Amino acid sequence: MAELASNAVRHGRVPGRDFELRVTELEHVLRVEVSDARKEPQPVVRPVPDGEGGGYGMRLVEALASAWGVADRVIGKTVWADVAKHKP
């Protein structure tokens, strides 16, 4: 879920503020949460025109995660994604 961190750096950056990454092990999934200091822009899955070199980040998150969403914070937002754990 490096895409979430990449998006926080690219779209959520506020000078003088960092982003926060948390990974929590739940019963059947790993929850990846990335918080940044900007409420906007909210991430959305967008169609990408042919020939574009980028813009696939949230499409990858949607394809790999069993669920994802956005939670507002007092300062900024948290984007989270649940990823299925692999059984050994």
SULZITA-V41507 format. One line per field, one symbol per residue. ss: DSSP state (H for helix, E for strand, - for the rest). psi: psi as a letter, one per 40 degrees, with the letter a starting at -180 (. if undefined). Layout:
ss->???
psi->???
This chain:
ss->-HHHHHHHHHH--------EEEEEE---EEEEEEEE--------------------HHHHHHHH--EEEEEE----EEEEEEEE----
psi->fdddddddddeehhheiiihhihhhadeihhhhhhiehdiihiihiihiheieaeeddddddddidiiahhiidhaihhihhhhihh.
